[in-house]
Amino acid sequence: MTEIIRKTLRESKTARWTALAVVAFTMLCGYYLADVMAPLKPLLESQKGWSSTEYGFFTSAYGWFNVFLLMLILGGIILDKMGVRFTGMMATIIMVIGTAVKYWAISTTSLDGVMLFGWKAQVMVAALGYATFGVGVEIAGITVSKIIVKWFKGKEMALAMGLEMATARMGTALALSTSAPIAEAMHDVSVPILICLIMLCIGLISFVLYTFMDKKLDASIAADNEGRAVEPEEEFKLSDIRVIFTNKGWWYIAILCVLFYSAVFPFLKYASDLMVNKFGVKESLAGLIPSLLPFGTMILTPTFGNLYDRKGKGATIMILGAVLLILVHTLFAISFLNNYIVAIVLIIVLGIGFSLVPSAMWPSVPKIIPEKQLGTAYAMIFWVQNWGLMGVPALIGWVLDKYCITGTKVVDGATVNQYDYTLPMMIFASLGVLALIFAFLLKAEDKKKGYGLEMPNIQS
């Protein structure tokens, strides 16, 4: 009797890559909003009268609810309990709501002259909107990570994660390169945020389309298992959180993540201002040089992910990325290296480092953590990461106002401060040194426990 060969939907290359493209587009829309304000710092100072401390306070809001209200961990538990469809829809709706609040705060004049909790009401309300958005985009991130594992486990998982990150970075690149020119052309710093709001509504529709694909995948898995003696998958329990927290390998990845990302994403929030103050680039063009970083990662992250899939060496890849991070930030701190060509070269090298670490780090988590705990494990890594994304931008803004003001200049009729970025760049370099230490610890733990981080992902 001929055995019937059955396949799930994920065996179809067309189906799994289409699913990836749909959810990656949603993340592109989210990352556009996440970084749209970075090139607008000088315009916020001249048009809205913000200080560096207020800008740092606003930027730090991204992690408020995720860190202090444990929204990310709650999101991870919901993901493991309710699945990717429910959690993804919830996350994208939260992103839209947070963006709408942020846009209203920046665009309205009704908050002018009003104080709220000791801050300008405009700054506080915009921060609350950004904090709400932060909950949505981070939960969307862990949901998409679990979606990729669901479709690509045992296949091109690191390449798929790399391509998803590359697509998301396209949102960052577009934000850094287009928001300031749009704001200057429209003479309104809020217009780029309105564009983000429209994009996120489209991203929500995109995820709705994915839910239909996910239902078909689940149906194909059920049909494939029909008539087979399949062990029922053990459900996630709250006690699994303790199991994750006692996993030393998980901690090394989580700490490496917070240190590495804290030296990159907060840097991007200030990179345009760095280009203006150190390299003399015009405000409307200052975002173009930092935008080279995400543009470069679009090619390199999938390339390194594909290398990890086929050749392994995940822990080694992370070590090399941390080394490049230290090199770039140290050279940015050197005062006489103030030619914009140097800035371009350093941003390109930083892009290589920023491609290396995530391309190996995220696909390594499923090698350490069982799939039933994966959503919560990713969520708790993102939660640790959000401490850095919340604290470092606020620290840099405070350091700039406290120690780095070198004078003033007039921009669009308003007097704004000029800054020396040497001290902030040394802070970023120090984070890179710590990241390197934990990358070595992770490699040693892998050798001890045999997680297979140095082994290829594709199963023969």
N, C-alpha and C positions, 0 to 999 in steps of 0.2 A: 504494500500500500504506500503510495507516494505521500510523503509528509508535506503538508501545506506550509509554505514559507510566508510568514506574516511579518509585516513591518509597521512600526509606528511612524507617525508623521515626521518625526525628527530625522528619520533616515533619508528623507528627501532633502537634498541640498537646497533646492529652490525654496522649500517651505521654511527651513530653519534660517536661511540668510534673509528671506523676506521678513520673517518675524523680527530678526535683529534690526533690520533697516527701519521698521516702523517704530520700535521702542527707542532706538537711538535718536530718531528725529525729535521725539518728545524731550529727550535729555538735551539736545541741541538748543531747543527753545528755552529750557530752564537755565542753561549755562549762559545764554545771552543776557538774561536778566541778572544773574549772579555777579557779572563783571561789568555791567553797563555803566556803573557810576565811577569806575576806576579812572577813566580819562577825564571825568567831569570835575575832579577836585578843584583845579584852578577856577573853573567857571562857577562852581558852587561858592567859592570864596568871593568872586567878583560880583555875581548876580544875586546870591542869596545871603552873603555875609557870613558864611560858615568859617570856623577856625579849623586848624588841623586836629585839635582835640575833639571837636564836634564831629568831624568827618571820621575820625578813628572810633568814636563812640557809636556812630551810625553803622560803620562797617562791622564792628564787633557784634552788633545785634543779630547777625546771621545765626549765631550759635546759642542765643539766650534760652529759647524754649527747649531746644534740643538738649542743652546741658543741664539747666536748672530744673526743668519740668520733666526730664527724662523722656521727652517725646520720641526721640529716636529709638530708644530701647523698647518703648511701648509699640512703636511702629514695627519693629522687628518681631515682637511677639505676635502682633496682629498678622504680620506676613506669614509666619509659620503656622498660625492657627487658621486664618481665613483664605490664604492663598494669594497668588499674584494679581488676579483680576480685581478683586475687591480692594486690595491695598493700593494697587497702581491707580485706580480711579480716584480713590480717596486722596492720594498724594497730589495728583494733578489738579484736582479741584482746589485743594489748599494753596497750591502755587498761584492759581489764578486770583484767589481772594487776596492773598498777601500782596501781589503785584498791584491790584486795584487800589488797595489802601495806600501803598507807597506812591503810586502815581498821583492820587488825590492830594496827598500831603505836599508833594513837591510842586504841583501845578496850582494849588489854590492860594489865594491871598488872605483867606479868612483866618489863618493862623498867625499872621504877621503881628509881632509885638506881644504875643501870648507866651507865657511860660508854663511848663508842665513838668512836675517833679524836678525842678531846678534846671531844666534844659529848655531851649527854645521849643515851642510846641511843634513847629515844622520838623525839627530834627527828631524829636521823640516819636511823633506819629509815623514818620517815614521809617524810623528804626523798628517800630512795632510791626509795620507792614513787611519790612525786610525779614524780621524774625519769624513771622508767620510763613513767608515764602520759604525761609530756610528749613522749616519743618517739612514742607511739601517736597522740596527738591532733594533733601537728604533721604527721605523715605522712598521717593521715586528711585533714587540711586541704588539703594539696597534691593529694591524690588526688581530693577532691571538686572542687577548682578545675579539674583536668583533665577530670573527668566533665562539668562544666558547659560547658567549651569544646567537648567532643566532641558534646554534644547541641544547643548553642545558637550555635555559630559562624555568623556571618552573620545571626543572628536577634536575639532579645532578650537578649543575653549579659550586659550590665551589669545589667539588671533581674533576671535570674536570679541573678547573683552577689549582688546587693543583697538579694534575698529569702532566699537561703541564709544570708547574714550576719545578716539580721534574725532568722531562726529560731534561729541559734546564739546571738545576743544575748539571745533569750528565755531560754535556759539561764542566761546570766549574770544576767539580771534576777531569775529565780526563785531563784538561789543567794543573791544579795544581799538579797532581801526575805524569804526563808523560813528560811534556815539558823539564824540566831540565835533566832528564836521557837521553832523545833523543838527546838534544843538546850536552851533554857531550860525548855520544857514537859516535856521528857523528863529534865531534869537530867543530861544527858550530851552532851558536845561531840562525841562520835563518831557519834551517830545520823544527822545529815545526810549523813555520808560513806557510811553503810550505804545510805541512800536513793539516793545517787549510784551505788553499785555495782549495785543492782537496775536502775536506769535504763540503765546501760551494757550490761547483759546484754540488755535489750530493744533497745537500739540496735544490738547485734551481730546480733540476729535481723532487724532492719530492713535491715541491709546485705546479709545473706544473700538477702533478697527482691530487692534491687536487682540482684544478680549475674545473676538470671534475665532481667531486663529488658535488661541489657547484652549478654548472649548473643544475644538477639533482635535488638538493634540491629546487632551485628556481622554476623549472618546476613542482615539486610536490606540492609546496605551491600554485602556480597559478591554478593547476588542482583542488586542495582542495577548493579553493575560488570560482571556477567557478559556476555560478548560485546562488551565495549567495550575499546578500546585505552587502558587505564589505566596510567599510569606507576607502577611500584611505589614506595611511600614509602621513602625512604632511612632505614635504621635508625640509631638513636642510637649514637654512638661516644664513647668516653671523651675523645677529642680535642675533642669538642663543649664540654666544660667550659671549655677554654681560650678557645674562641670566645665563650662567654657572659661570661667574666671580662674579655675585652678590649672588651666593648660598653659604651660610656660611658653610654648611656641606661639600661641595666640597672643600672649602679652607682648612678645618681641615684635610681632607684626604690627600690633596696635600702636606701640610706642614709636616704632620706626615710621609708621604712617603719620602720626601727629607731628613728629619732628620734621619729617620731609615736607609734608604739605604746608606746615606753618612757615617754612622757609621759601615757599613758592607762591601760594595763593595770596597771602598778605603782601608779599613783595609786589605782585601784579597790581594790587590796589594802589600802591604808591609809585609804581614804575614810571607812569606817565609824568608824575610830578618830579621824579628823579631826572628824567630826560630834560625837563624844563630847567631845573635848578643846577644840575651839574654839567649838562651837555649843551645847554642853550637852545634847545629845540623849541620851535613855536608851539604854543598851547594847542592849537587846532591839529597839529601834526604829531604831537608827542606820543599819542597812543599807537602810532604806526610801528615804531620800533618794538615795543613789548608784544605787539600782535604777531611778530615773527615767531615767538615762542610757541603759541598754540598751533600756528600754521605748520611749523616744523614737526610737532608731535603727531599731526594727522597722518604723516607718512611713517614716522619712526616708531610710534607705539605699536601699530600692527606688525611692523617689520620685526621688532624685538619680541613681540608676542608669538609670532610665527616661529622665530628662532627657539623660544622656550618650548613651544609645542613639539618641535621636531628634534631638538638637541639637548634640552634641559638647561642646567646651570642657572636656575632661578635665583638662588641666594647670591651667587657671584654677580649676576646682573644687577641686583640691588646694591651691592657694595660699590660697583663701578659708578652707578648713578649718584650715590652719596658723595663720592670723591669729586665728581664734576660739579656738584652743587657747592661744595666748599670752595673750590677753585674760583668759580664765577663770582660768588659774593665777596670773596677776599679781594679779587681784582677790582670789583666795583667800589670797594672802600678806599682804594689808593687814589689820593687826591690828584696827582698829575696825569692820570689816565682819563682825560676829559674830552677826548675826541669822539664824535658820534659814531665814527667807523668802529672804534673800540667797543662802543655800546652795542652795536649791531652784532659783532663777532661774539661778544659775551652772551647776548640773548640767544644766539643760535646754539652755543655750547650748552647753555642752561636748558634749552629745549631738548637736547640729546639726553641730558641727565634726567629731565622730567619725563622723558619717554621710557627710559630704562627701568626706573623703580616701579611705577604702576603696572607696566607690562608684565612684570614678574610677581609683584606683590599680591594683586587681587586674585589671579588664578592659583596662587599658592594656598589660599585659605581653605578651599575644598579638600586639599591634601591633609590638612590638619584637623578639620572639623567635619563631623558627619553631616550628611545633607539635611536631615530633619532639624538640625540645629543651625543651619547655615544662615537663614534670614536673621536670626537673633545675633549670631556671631558677627555678621557684617554690620548689623545695626550698632552693636557695642563698639566695634572698631570705629565706625563713623562718629559715635558718641565721644569716644576719646579724642578723635580728630577735631571735633567741634570745640573742645576746650582750647585748642591752639588757634583755630579759626576765629574764635571769639576773643581770646586774650591778646594774641600777638598784634593784630591791627590797632587795638586800643593802646597797647604799650608803645608801638611805633609812633602813633599820633601824639601821645603825651611826651615822648622823648623829643620829637621834633619841636614842639612848642616850648619845652623846658630847656633844652640844651643846644638846639641846632639852628635857631634863627640868626641869620647873618646880616639882615637888612630888610628893606622894603622896596617895592616897585609898584608902578601904576599899571593896571590891566583893565581895559575898557572903562577908564575913568575911576576905578576903585583901587585903593592902596592895599596890596597884599604882601605877605611875608615872603622872604627868600630863605632857603634852608641849605645847610650842609648835611649831606646824607651819609657821611662817613660812619658815624656811630650806629645808625639803623642797619647799615650793610654789615657791620661787624656782628650785630645781634643775629642777623640771618645766617652768617657764616658759622657762628657758634652752634646754631640749631643743626646745621649740616654736620658738624663734628660729632655731635651726640647721635645723629641718625646713623653715621658710619659705625659707631661703636655697637649700636643695636643690630645693624646688619651683620656684623661679625658674630654677635651672640646668636642670632637666628641661624646662621650657617653652622655654628657649633652644635646647636640644639638639634638641627636636622641630621647631622652626622651621628648624634647620640641616639635619637629616637627613630631614625629611618623613615621620615615623612615622604621622602622622594622629591624634595624641592630641586635637587640637581638632576632629576630624571625627566625625560620627555613626557608631555601630557598625552600625546596621541597614542592610543593603545593599538598594538598590531592585531 
